[in-house]
Amino acid sequence: MLVTRSLARLSAALSFAYVLRATVLGVPTTALEICLVATLIAYVVEKRRAGEPFPDPRRLPYCWPVALLLVAATISVLVAPDRRAAAGIWKAYFVEPALIAYVLADALRARRDLEKLVAAFFFGAIAVAVLNILTFLFVLGTNPTGIVEHPPVMIYFTPNATGLFLGPLLAIAAALLFFGRGQERGRSAVFIAVALPAFVLSFSRGAWLGLLVALVFLALQTRRRWLAAGIVVAGGAASLLVPAVRRRVAHELSTNDPNNSVNSRVTLWKATFRMMAHGLHPVLGTGLSGFKAAMAAVKESTPYREDLIYPHNLYLDFWTETGLLGLAAFVWLSVEWVRRTVATVRAATDLRPYYLGLAAASVTILVHGLLDVPFFKNDLAFLTFALVGMQVAAMRRDGLAGPPPTGRSGAGVPATPPAPAPLAAAAAAASPAVAAAADPDSGA
């Protein structure tokens, strides 16, 4: 499946290209979506030409929580105040990325395949990093006032978006740097050297915290785990010696500071709970793309005065956007991910560096997600599902794709041979027909 893997790598390298929008045959789309749909079509064509059966999705890890999430997202389109906008989010954040995860689970069959896909994500992230570093330096030299509190940003609409995208990839790079081999280490070192400055200059405290916790996790996987973890924590503390970093963190230590983001988050979350108490919101949520409109009703009765489109907490995000069903699906998916991740990082396999990298990336997402929106954006949804697809592909290669183990050995159950799945193929082929415009950058 050479063409499928090549197009998947192109999609990864162009993750940020969702900001390039166009209309194809009257249907609004993005450059990223065009790449993803092309990957899906190539996969179906190559599988048919090779005469290979499609893997039965029911026998793949994460099938049922992902299926439940898709059902919840579909219901949320029907209850949304703007069904056209909701349909755009449905296909760009849920359907297409989920299908891509299925494709990656089948198409990535060797360590080299994983290495090339990760390298493609690195390539796209380097483009994001370089442009943001140059933008920061330009503003620093022309109008540096308030540059720490309101850092400049390129490509995205908010600096937090830079941290959200680079954080998981830096975690993967750190795992490959310390546990990988040969070119994997060299490539990761180059990526870290370029991306880490841009990550720091985003001044996203949630992103910093997520990556710090991920590095502690990786340190605990080494032989001298406590020494390594101590060095990571000490390094994080030492970063406070940098005046700009110390200044940014200091805002959170004063409850009266107008730049204290914790205060604004708490206000947002309180208003969200008040809004969700009305009508059918506790069960159905606000519908996809419905949060902003629903929050308008509680602005007069709460201190909330912002104009956000998400509640900036991963669990509240899924609850408000996809209702209780979507929240349950996300929690189910997260629990399954943790259970299987524990098994994979203990497995004696040459893919352990990738298992560790995927685990560390998920740590950054879950930690940063306590304070921000690390999923509801085109590139982030794609990246999240790509992590799932890569882990499933690795587990299938290692025979770990069966039910998660219940014992302490960490050994998995050998995968069942794949069976034909015409419905999965039909869904992939039909994906272009459901294309609709994706929402603008969430501002996460």
N, C-alpha and C positions, 0 to 999 in steps of 0.2 A: 504493500500500500504506500508506494513512494509518493504519489501525488497527494494523498490524504495527509501524510505526515508533513510534507512540505508546506501545504496550505495551513495546517495547524500551526507550524512554526511562523509562517507569515502573519497569522492572526495574533500570535503572542507578541511578535515584534511590533505590531501595530495596535497594541491594546489601547493606547492613548488616542487612536485615530477615530474614536467615536465622536470627537469634537468636529470632525469633517462630515458635514451633512449634505445630503443630496436627495433628489426625488427620482426614483426609477419607475417608469410606467405609471406615474401618478401616485406612487407609494413612497412616503418619506422614509429614508434609511440613513445609515452611516457607513463609513469606510470599514469600520470594524465588523459590522453586521454582514456586509457583502463578503468579507473574508470568511466569516463563520459559516454562512450559507454555502459558499463555494466548497468549504471543507466537508460539509455534510453531504453535498451532492457527489463530490469525488469519492467519498467513502462508499456510498451506495453503489456507484458505478463500478468501482474497483472490486468490491465484494462480489457483485454479480458476474463480472468478467472472470474472476478467479474461481467462481463456483463454490465459494466458501459459505457455510451457513452463518447467519447472524447469531451472535450470542444471545441466549435467552435472558432478557433483563431481569427476570424474576430470580435467576440464579446468581446474580451479581450482588456484591455487597452494596448496601445503601439503597437498593431498589425501592423498598416500600416507604421509607421516610421521604425520599425524593418524590415518589409518586403522590404521596399525601400532600406534599408541599405544592405540587403542580395543581392538584385538585383545589386546594385552598386558594391558590393564586387565581384560578379560573373563576371560582365563586366571587372573588374580590373584584374581578372585572365587572361582573353583573351588578354588584351593589355600589360601584364607584359613582361619584357624582359626574365625572367626565369619563365616559366609557372609551372614548377614542384615546385619550391620554393613558388610561389604564391598560388598554390593549397594547400600546407601545411598550409599557413597562413589563407587561406579562410576557411578551415574546422576547424582549431584549434582556431581561433580568432573570427569567425563569426557563422558558421553553428552549431557546437556542443554547444557552450555557449548559442546561441539563443534557441535551442531545450531544453536545460536544464532549461532555464527560463520558457519555456512553461510547462515543467514537474513540476517544483517547484510551479508554479501558481496553479496547480491542486492538487498536492500531499500534500502541507502544509495546513492543514485544522484546526489547533488549535494553540493556543499560545504556547503550549508545543512543537509543531513541529518547530516553528520558533526559540524557545529557544535552542533546540538541534542542529539545523543547525548552528546557530551563535556560539554555544559552540564548534562545530567541527572546524569552522574557527579559533577560538581562540586557539584551541589545536595545529593546524598546525602552527599558527603564533608564538606560544610559542617556538616550536622547532626551527623555524628560529631565533627568538630573542636570545635564549640561545646559539646557535652555534655562532652567531655573537658577542655576548658579550664575550664569551670565546676566540674567535679569536682576538678581540680587546685587551683583557688583556694580551694575549700571546705576541702580537706585542709590546704592551706598555712596557713589561718587557724585551724584547730582542732588538728591534730596533725601538725606538719611533720617530725617525727623520721624520718630515713631516706627522705625523699621523693625524693631524687635516685637512690638505689640501688633503691628500690622505689616508683616513681611510681604514683599511683592511675590507674585506668582505668574508663571507662564504656562500656557496650554490649559490648565484647569482654572476654575473660578475662585477657589480658595486655597490657601497654602496647606490646610489640613489634608486636602486631597492628595498632595504630593507625598505626605507622610503615610497616608493610608495605602498608597500603591507601592511605595518603595519599602515599607517596613517588612512585609512578608517575604519579599525577594531578598532583602538583606539577611533575614534569618536563614533562608535556604543557602545563601552564599557563605554564611558563617559555618554552617554545618559541613558544606563541601570543602571549605578551606581547612578545617581541622580534622575531618574524617574521610575526605575524598582522596583522590590520587591524581598524579600527573597533571594533565591539562585542566581537570576539574578545579584543582587548587589554584593554578595560575589564573584561569579565567575568573574565578571567584575573587581572588585578590585584586585584580584589575577593576572588577565591578564595584567592590567595596570602596576602593580608593576614589572612584568617581561618584558613586551614589551616596555614600555616607555624608559627605559635606552638604549635598542638597537636602538630604534627610534632616540633618541638624538645622539647616537654615530655614526649614519649614516652620521651625519653632512650635511644632505640634507636641504639646506635653503628653497627650495621650499616646501618640506614636512613639515618643521616647520611652514611655513606661512599657508599652507593649514589647518593644525590641529588647529592653533591659531584662524583662522577665523571660523572654525567649532565650537570651544568651545565658541566663542562669540555668535554664532547663538544659541547654546544650552542655554547659559546664558540668552539670551533675551526671552526664553520660560518660565522662572521662574517668580514667583510673584514679586520679587524685581529685575526686569530685568536689570535696569541700574546699580544698585549696583553690581550685579553679573558680568555684562559685564565689569565693571570697574576693578573688582578684577582679572578677566582673563587677561585683557590688562596689568594691573600692574604686574601680575605674569610673563607675557611674557617679560616685560621690565626688571624685576628683574633678569631674566635668563642671561641678559647681564653681570651681576656681575661675572659670571663664566668665567674665563680667556679663556678657549678653545672656548666657545660659542661666546664671544666678539671678539675673534681673527677671527673666521670664518665669522662673520657678517661684520667685519671691511673691509674685502677684497672687499665688494661691494660698499664701500664708497669712494674708490680711483679709478679713471678712468685709472690710469697708472699701477694698480696692475695686474700682469700677472694671478693671481687667481680670478680676477673679472669675474664671470660667466655671468653677464649681458652683458658685452662687447662681449664675445664669442657668446652669444645667438643672439644679434643684428646682428653680422656678419653673422651668420648662416641664420637668417631670411632674410636678404637682398639678400644673395646668392640664397636662395630658391625662392624668388620672381623673381629673374632674370632667374633662370632655368625654372620656370613655365611659363615664357612668350614665350617659344619656342614651335613651332608646335602645337600639340593637347593637350599639357600638361594642359593648362587652363581649358579644358573641361573634359578630361579623366584622368588627373593626370599622374603619372609615372607608374601606375599599382602596384599591391601588390608586395612588396620586390624590387621595382624598383628605390627607391629614391637614393640609394648610386651610382648606375650606372649613373643615370641622372645627379647627382651633379658633377661627374667627368668632365663633359663638361664645367663647369663654374669655375673650380678651378684656371685656368690660368688668368681669367679676373676679379677675385674677391679676397679679402683677406682671403677667407675661405680656411683653410688648414686641417681641421679635416676629419675624415673618418667615419662619422656617418651614420646610416641607417634610421633615422627619423629626422624631423626638430625641434623636441622638443617644440612643441606647439600643443595642442589638435586639434585646428581648422585647422592648417596647416597639421598636421598628416593626418586627414581625407581627406583634399583636395588633397594632393599629392598622397596618397595611393588609394583613391576610387573616385577621381574626384569630379566635382561639384555635381553630384547626391548623392554621399556618404556624402559630406559636408552638403547638404540640409537635408538629412535624419538624420544626427547627430544633427543638429540644431533643427529640428522638434522634435526629441526624447527628447532633452534637454528642450525645451519649454513645451512639454506635461508633462514631469517629474515635472517641477517646478509648473505647474498649479495643478496637482493632489496632489503634496506634500503639497501645501498650504491648500488644502481641508482636507487631512488626519491629519495634525498636529492640525487642529482646531476641529476635530471630537471628540465627547465624547465617548470614547471607551477604553477598557482595553488594547488595543494594541498600545495606543499612545506612550509609551516608544520606541516601535520598529519603529513606523513611524518617530519619532524624530531621532532615531539612523540611519535609512536609509537616512533621509534627511541630517544629519550631515556628513555621509560618502560621499554623493554626493558632498557636499561642498568641502571636502578635494580633491576630484578628479578634480572638475572643477577649483579650485584655483591653485592646483599644476600643473594642465594641461596647465596653461598659460605658464609654463616654462619647461615642461618635457613631458614624454610619458606615461600617466597613463592608457593606454588601450592596446596598441599593444605589448602584451606579454601574454603567455598562462595563467598564474595565474591571471593577472589583467583583461583580457577579461572575464575569468570565474567569477571572483569576481564581475565585473560590471554587467554582466547579471544576476548573482545570486541576486544582490540587486534589480534588476527589478522584477525577479520572486517572491522574498519575498514580495515586496510591493504589487504586484498584488494579491498574495495569501491572504494577510491581508485584502485588499480591498474587495475581493470576500467574505471573511468571514463576513465582516462588512456591506456588501451591498453598498459599495462605488465604485463598478467597472463599473458603467455606465459612460456616458459622463461627463467630468469635469464640475462642477457647474460654473455658471456665476454670481451668486449673492454673497452676503457677508456672508451668513449664514454658509458656509463651508459644507453644507449637500450634500451628494452625491445622485446619482440616483440608486435605487436598481438594482442589477445585473440581467440580463436576464438569465433564466435557460439555462444551457449548452446544446448544440446540438451536434450530432455526427460529427466528423471530420476525415473521413478515410484518407484524404491526410496528416493530421498531424501525424497520426499513421504510415503511410507508410514512411514518411520522417524520423521519429525516427528509424524505423526498418532498413531503408536503410543506416543509418549513417555509420556503419562499412565499407560499400563498398566504401565510398569516402575517407577513411583514407589515408593520405599522410604525409610526414615528415613536422613537424612544424619547423620554422626558429629558430636559436639560440636566446638566450636572447637578447632583443633589446638594452641592456645597458642603459635603461632609468634611 
